[in-house]
């Protein structure tokens, strides 16, 4: 099982094309892997055992006939619960929607991987409404970090991250509106890209919300992005198709002359843990030694901006919450219910617009900060992975999001941002660094992250079920 689970999507695609590997046998072994890990980590909301084997058999027949649909044909993928897949409910992580009906159609990312012949193993877990950086859900229970089962995988793409670490196939799709693919990536030792807004069509579209790849390598993420970035008219904010594929040219970045602004401290939210700070400085030093021009820069984020986006999220979630019946409200995770009502219940229209103005000020400041450099580099999260059972670091619903200061600005500024693992804490917990690019330069972010992969210290073996 360990051998198959450690194969990359690129390796699987090559093996299938040469008839050296069987999509059916690989899928069977991945299902065994899931059976071994799932009671411990709880990464899956739904497992499509029979459907996955049927998709694998169809892919194998296409490969034998020389009619493969592309590099993802027969490659396993999981999809986050809130990305609609035909025939599956999408309760958005909350018991308030435990009777959600089956979806009639695939959302754009699911449609693209299905068209590409990927084997959809199942749907991954998420917290209530996706508004926690945690693996805790009133519907799904506790999703755990395979590196250490008493640690949180973070969220809201918690199940996707746990599945990637545990080896449930090479490809996983999450969503991100404030850090929800990058925060799990840093706490789980993965690579995750939050693309430019509109690069990956989604439905329904919303300000700052994107879908992105979560993988063990940059190359696999680029391979997946080449598929899910294809157009879909349902997303009115979607970008034109990229002129060339993302996988090509990953190793073509010449570090000499690349300008990187290094933000070591955000100046808002939580203090940076010493081991996180050390990892970020080490990554900056390695890039400088490789020929990049690395310049320390001051943070552009203020406490007012961070509080503005927090109030905006609270108002958004409160609007959803008050539309529920009293019985359904009682099923929402109490932490989330308190978080979205404690002050948002009293917001006036002026309060909401003031919060929105801070979001726009943050957006402008983030774009301006990047304009002076080719890329920014920073920690992804200020902290190490925290306790598995907690809904948020600090467990305070009145201050639930101080740990997203490094990630949330780039959702609102629409810029591509990725987390790539750098090293590990003294306790063995992964520590990632974040790379941010100018708007639309998703290819550049992928290339710089690929360079970081070649510069980072030796990586630890992925955990095995015990």
Buried (B, 14 or more C-beta within 10 A) or exposed (E): BEEBBEBBBBBBBBBBBEEEBBBBEBBBBBBEBBEBBBEBBBBBBBBBBEBBBBBBBBBBEBBEEEEBBBBBBBBBBBBBBBBBBBEBBBBBBBBBBEEBEEBEEBBBBBBBBBBBBBBBBBBBBBBBBBBBBBBBBBBBEBBBBBBBEEBBBBBBBBBBBBBBBBBBBBBBBBBBBBBBBBBBBBBBBBBBBBBBBBBBBBBEBEBBBBBBBBBBBBBBBBBBBBBBBBEBEBBEBBBEEBEEBBBEBBEEBEBEEBEBBBBBBBEBBBEBBEBBBBBBBBBBEBBBEBEBBBEEBEBBBBEBBBBBBBBBBBBBBBEBBEEBEEEBBEBBBEBBBBBBBBBBEEBEEEBBEBBBBBBEBBBEBBBEBBEEBBBBBBBBBBBBBBEBEBBBBBBEBEBBBBBBBBBBBBBBBBBBBBBBBBBBBEEEBBBBBBBBBBBBBBBBBBBBBBBBBEBBEEBEEBBBBE
